[in-house]
Amino acid sequence: MTNNINRIGINAGNVNTNYTNPKPQEEAKTEEKQQGAQTQTRSADVKPDDVLNYMAQAAVVNAPRVNTPKTYDVSKYVTPEQAERIAGFINGFEDAVAEGLIAINAELGDLDISDAAKYEIAVGMAEVQA
């Protein structure tokens, strides 16, 4: 039975035939499936740590795929004057961090503070000066 609605042919006769008139399934096929499930042997047990490590590796979105070069050809990106100016800023920043570390060691030398925390404080001091 085909209905014509606005020149679109719609076959409404077979819409829900699978749900209204289910076909009887053969019993032989269900028995084969049950026997196949029983004959499957269990594979080797997986350690939970291996599963968690796999999940952690799969969760890394921006994992580096290629080793980046250690050096860059600066002349491709900036002019020599710009390179000198940037190098001057970097050297000034490194000097400010070194002075900050000296001041932190002089003031807080007795306290047990990690080197990473000292560097973090020195960088914060250098940013304030800039």
Secondary structure, DSSP 8 states (H G I E B T S, - for coil): -EEEETTEEEE-TTSSHHHHS-----HHHHHHHHHHHHH--------HHHHHHHHHHHH-SS---S---S---GGGTS-HHHHHHHHHHHHHHHHHHHHHHHHHHHHHTTS---HHHHHHHHHHHHHHH-
